Amino acid sequence: MSQIKKMAIAGTMESNDILITVAPAAAGAGIAIELTSPVLKQYGRQMKAIIEEVLAEHHVTDAVINGSDKGALDCTIKARLITALERAGE
């Protein structure tokens, strides 16, 4: 199991990008994902699935994830989340 040790950010608020913030959560608290996006109704489920997949691959079980999307592609969401996880000291 990987552990989030501190808050970390990756990405920008530019068009076609996503700003992701990763923060630690109490042991056993699970994963909390909060997303804002102009296309949340259309792609919100897919975005959450991508985030959950990356967290599972990195064995993260307790974290708070905030994403402010500006039309990012799936690969961008993955890249930003992986970078934020690395910065958070997993």
Protein Blocks (a to p, Z undefined) as FASTA:
>chain_A
ZZdfbdcdeddfbehiacdddddddehklpadddddfklmmmmmmmmmmmmmmmmmnopa
bdcdddddehiafklmmmmmmmmmmmnoZZ
